[in-house]
Amino acid sequence: MMMTRLKASLVGVGPGSPELVTPTARRAIQAAEVVLGWDLDLKPVEDCLRGKKVYLQDVNNYVRATRAAVREAKKQRAVLAIPRVGDPCLSSGLKGLLRALRGFQVEIIPGISSIQLAAALAQVNIDESVPISFHSFGDPEEKKRFMLDCFKRGRHLIVLASPDLTPGAMAQWLMKQGVSGRIRTVVGSFLTLPQEHVLETQLARLQGRKFPWLSITVVVNPKVASLEEEHKQWRRWRRRQSRMKRSSL
């Protein structure tokens, strides 16, 4: 008799509000018997957790809890769901989870992220921006240098804060590197939650202010091409294409 393959879902549950959890995400959690997540991950889907074995992660036990949930799923041949606030492919510990789930058939279910919400608040295109997260592992100083380089190359910055780099400290560092303090900046904190706060101001005015760690900052780059400039670039490209086509005849 063939054994059923182990199954696990990494489920994006949106930025925090239950209203922004997709039906697909809810179905995935409802279909699971074992659930693993941090408190923030579980809050938007509390109504889906009845009757399930829930392993709650915190700063002291997140590795232990992951191993325990994986062992339980293997032992019971149970479906495992791992909700992640926002999107599972953004600052969710994806690499570590995929390593822990070796041997499982893993499905990743996308969710609405704070990156999308912040871009919408600032009214910028995500494809003209660079998302940078200070939540995840890595050298914060190297990330800061990368952030500056992206800005110099004409990209908006969408920055997820952490104790390593709060919005105020980020503003101070960018200005020390020569970025103008007059640049338009939008900071969203606790987006979609009851305590949501949005501040639109200049970069310099972030200095000295305190923001919660659940904050995301958009630094709007004035070098990003306007609609008129984009049209000009497109017309130049079309003319070049036409010349190349004629010269090849």
ABEGO torsion letter per residue (X at the ends): XBBBBBBBBBBBAEAGBAAABBAAAAAAAAABABBBBBAAAAAAAAAAABGBBBBBBBAAAAAAAAAAAAAAAAAAGBBBBBBBBEBAABGAGAAAAAAAABGBBBBBBBBBBAAAAAAAAAGBBAAABBBBBAABBEBAAAAAAAAAAAAAAGBBBBBBBBAABBAAAAAAAAAAAGBBAABBBBBBBGBGBAABBBBBBBAAAABGBBBBABBBBBBBBAABBBAAAAAAAAAAAAAAAAAAAAAAX
